[in-house]
Amino acid sequence: MFHDIIFIGGGFRTVSFLLADYRLLELDLCIVERIGHLGPGKFKDLDCLSNSNASTFLRHLDHNSRIANKTLIKKMAVKHSPVSLTVIGRMLEIFGKEIKTQLPPGSVVTGHEVLSVDLRPADRYPVKVVLSDGNHINAKFCILGTGQSELLMHELLPWKEKVLLSGQVLSASYRPQLLEKLKQNRSTRIVIVGCSHSAFACAKLLCDIIGKSENPHFYSIEILHRRKVHIYYPSVDEARIHQDLKYEEEASAQFICEESGEVFRDSGIKYEAKAMYRSIYSGKHDFIKMHPIENLYSCSTIFDGSNLIIQATGLKSILPPLSLDGRIINEANDTSKLLADICGILSHESANINGLIAQLRVMALPDICKDRKIYNKGLYNNLRDLLLTKFHSNAR
Ligand SMILES: Cc1cc2nc3c(=O)[nH]c(=O)nc-3n(C[C@H](O)[C@H](O)[C@H](O)COP(=O)(O)OP(=O)(O)OC[C@H]3O[C@@H](n4cnc5c(N)ncnc54)[C@H](O)[C@@H]3O)c2cc1C
């Protein structure tokens, strides 16, 4: 198969990008998605509220497309509050189906993983994508929409039998097993590692479960955090009034967005998770406490004595192997040598791959941009303009 553009991964980013301008769906493109359908990606199974105004992207749907007029979507688009991630997942599934019906047959390949991406700049179709069924697809340009995942930390390997990743704890389909695990012991000592949005979302969920149990006093939860907690504030003034520096990171210049004045704009916890943090901190739940630590190696006694360890330390991008003329450029999934520009186009420190491959917020934000600068602002528009300029003359 030969296409102008190939998208790898058909989750939230790919689908929301494609629906933000109906002209993109007129391009000669192909999408490969590992699971059976386009759209929901990770959102489908995450049973918690978003840490952001997650419906914002709905306002950017192209109103020339039929989908933007659906009642549920119109209703969600005006919400200015967090949204259930499973509801977002359901909407994304509708969007995925819509994209599939608008593209020519065979353009959406689901149920197949991309095993590798080979770039050969001298070829007419310089991108070769190898699929898990042994077939391959050739394209002129490749866009990575493969998302980010949680990986078990090596510090927790000795206790791996009792570690759950935060995504598992928050997963709706895993809930019966989680409840069973919580019932197994007469007294359950739970350790949450990390102080991200997911850590507090897990704490909230466990609190709700424990609150409803017959013997809440059988449970204890300890949140181990290596860094201070990043709490979102709309302005520095608000931060100065409400911050407690015993647990919270101070609102210093590096954490204040130059454009909006918000504090911890990206990394800060908001809404329900922020409320959970506040209630723990104010001592509302006597069975949960926060415990600042130096590093995880010093916590072996705590891990030995716990029944359940929840890892909530963030996400990492796992890209398929990328090679340039046969040489792998992301050895052992090391993406540190890859840089994205404002269109998402990737360049490599020492290999000339410019112009062939782009990413849709797959890579973690560089620390220099996090919180301080609106990173990749306009990414979708910039990438859209680039694709339309390059490929629209070939459009169907
Ligand atoms: C516990 C937890 C809580 C979260 N909370 C929030 C939140 O509150 N707000 C928020 O915005 N985000 C949250 N996220 C992150 C959320 O997962 C992402 O924001 C969102 O899913 C990003 O969309 P995406 O398209 O980049 O990735 P995904 O939704 O993960 O989509 C990527 C798609 O690519 C596919 N794929 C990957 N590799 C391949 C391959 N090699 N071949 C073919 N297909 C492939 C996957 O199957 C998947 O469908 C949370 C994540 C976790 C784990």
The ligand as a Tripos MOL2 file, in Angstrom:
@<TRIPOS>MOLECULE
LIG
   53    58     1     0     0
SMALL
NO_CHARGES

@<TRIPOS>ATOM
      1 C1         -3.6890    6.9870   34.9050 C.3       1 LIG1
      2 C2         -3.7510    7.9870   33.7960 C.ar      1 LIG1
      3 C3         -4.4570    9.1660   33.9740 C.ar      1 LIG1
      4 C4         -4.5340   10.1140   32.9540 C.ar      1 LIG1
      5 N1         -5.2290   11.2580   33.1590 N.ar      1 LIG1
      6 C5         -5.3220   12.1700   32.1450 C.ar      1 LIG1
      7 C6         -6.0770   13.3780   32.2700 C.ar      1 LIG1
      8 O1         -6.6460   13.6380   33.3050 O.2       1 LIG1
      9 N2         -6.1330   14.2400   31.2330 N.ar      1 LIG1
     10 C7         -5.4720   13.9640   30.0740 C.ar      1 LIG1
     11 O2         -5.5650   14.7720   29.1340 O.2       1 LIG1
     12 N3         -4.7590   12.8600   29.9280 N.ar      1 LIG1
     13 C8         -4.6720   11.9600   30.9240 C.ar      1 LIG1
     14 N4         -3.9480   10.8150   30.7680 N.ar      1 LIG1
     15 C9         -3.1710   10.6740   29.5730 C.3       1 LIG1
     16 C10        -4.0330   10.2060   28.4330 C.3       1 LIG1
     17 O3         -3.8050    8.8490   28.3070 O.3       1 LIG1
     18 C11        -3.6170   11.0400   27.2610 C.3       1 LIG1
     19 O4         -3.8590   12.4230   27.4650 O.3       1 LIG1
     20 C12        -4.3110   10.6830   25.9820 C.3       1 LIG1
     21 O5         -4.6360    9.3280   25.9600 O.3       1 LIG1
     22 C13        -3.3240   11.0650   24.9120 C.3       1 LIG1
     23 O6         -3.7770   10.6860   23.6660 O.3       1 LIG1
     24 P1         -2.8000    9.9820   22.6360 P.3       1 LIG1
     25 O7         -3.5500    9.8700   21.3700 O.co2     1 LIG1
     26 O8         -1.5060   10.6920   22.6250 O.co2     1 LIG1
     27 O9         -2.4790    8.5820   23.2920 O.3       1 LIG1
     28 P2         -3.4030    7.3020   23.4510 P.3       1 LIG1
     29 O10        -4.7920    7.6390   23.8290 O.co2     1 LIG1
     30 O11        -2.6330    6.3750   24.3060 O.co2     1 LIG1
     31 O12        -3.4650    6.7370   21.9610 O.3       1 LIG1
     32 C14        -2.3460    6.1640   21.3480 C.3       1 LIG1
     33 C15        -2.8460    5.0560   20.4600 C.3       1 LIG1
     34 O13        -1.7430    4.5460   19.7440 O.3       1 LIG1
     35 C16        -1.8450    3.1520   19.6630 C.3       1 LIG1
     36 N5         -0.5020    2.6280   19.4680 N.ar      1 LIG1
     37 C17         0.5730    2.7880   20.2840 C.ar      1 LIG1
     38 N6          1.6650    2.1860   19.7740 N.ar      1 LIG1
     39 C18         1.2700    1.6360   18.5950 C.ar      1 LIG1
     40 C19         1.9300    0.8740   17.5920 C.ar      1 LIG1
     41 N7          3.2220    0.5620   17.6930 N.pl3     1 LIG1
     42 N8          1.2140    0.4470   16.5270 N.ar      1 LIG1
     43 C20        -0.0940    0.7680   16.3860 C.ar      1 LIG1
     44 N9         -0.7780    1.4900   17.3070 N.ar      1 LIG1
     45 C21        -0.1120    1.9150   18.3940 C.ar      1 LIG1
     46 C22        -2.4650    2.7330   20.9880 C.3       1 LIG1
     47 O14        -3.1310    1.4980   20.8950 O.3       1 LIG1
     48 C23        -3.4360    3.8990   21.2510 C.3       1 LIG1
     49 O15        -4.7470    3.6440   20.7920 O.3       1 LIG1
     50 C24        -3.8680    9.8550   31.7590 C.ar      1 LIG1
     51 C25        -3.1810    8.6630   31.5620 C.ar      1 LIG1
     52 C26        -3.1150    7.7360   32.5680 C.ar      1 LIG1
     53 C27        -2.3750    6.4210   32.3220 C.3       1 LIG1
@<TRIPOS>BOND
     1     1     2 1
     2     2     3 ar
     3     2    52 ar
     4     3     4 ar
     5     4     5 ar
     6     4    50 ar
     7     5     6 ar
     8     6     7 ar
     9     6    13 1
    10     7     8 2
    11     7     9 ar
    12     9    10 ar
    13    10    11 2
    14    10    12 ar
    15    12    13 ar
    16    13    14 ar
    17    14    15 1
    18    14    50 ar
    19    15    16 1
    20    16    17 1
    21    16    18 1
    22    18    19 1
    23    18    20 1
    24    20    21 1
    25    20    22 1
    26    22    23 1
    27    23    24 1
    28    24    25 2
    29    24    26 1
    30    24    27 1
    31    27    28 1
    32    28    29 2
    33    28    30 1
    34    28    31 1
    35    31    32 1
    36    32    33 1
    37    33    34 1
    38    33    48 1
    39    34    35 1
    40    35    36 1
    41    35    46 1
    42    36    37 ar
    43    36    45 ar
    44    37    38 ar
    45    38    39 ar
    46    39    40 ar
    47    39    45 ar
    48    40    41 1
    49    40    42 ar
    50    42    43 ar
    51    43    44 ar
    52    44    45 ar
    53    46    47 1
    54    46    48 1
    55    48    49 1
    56    50    51 ar
    57    51    52 ar
    58    52    53 1
@<TRIPOS>SUBSTRUCTURE
     1 LIG1         1 GROUP 0 **** ****
